[in-house]
Amino acid sequence: MALTVSARSRFTLPSTPALVRGAGLSAALGIGLSYTADYADFGRWITVAGVLLLIFSLHRFGRSGPDPAIVFELAPPRKKKKKKRKASTEAAAPEEPVGADAESDSAGSEPAPEDE
């Protein structure tokens, strides 16, 4: 099978939260630079670029839609096992023991018939 790979790479913008942070920092840096007399013109342009980038990034952030709702679902309650009722002692007769022990038990309780 032939594998085809596109040589064209698409430019993707940075993630929206990173873009908002970068735009806010550049706007704040521009305001700070505008405060001094030495960098007033440079700071003014950094501030304008930061605010425009902030507008773009907030617009992009709003267009991406709300995050999916967090649903906290509890597990369904476990069903309780039904307890089986024990059979009454009168209805269930105990079984007689089987084997060699049964012969010795019966021999001890009743006298064995004697051969004459």
Buried (B, 14 or more C-beta within 10 A) or exposed (E): EEEEEEEEEEEEEEEBEEBBBBBBEBBEBBBEBBEEEEBEEEBBEBBEBBBEBBEBBBEEBEEEEEEEEEEEEEEEEEEEEEEEEEEEEEEEEEEEEEEEEEEEEEEEEEEEEEEE
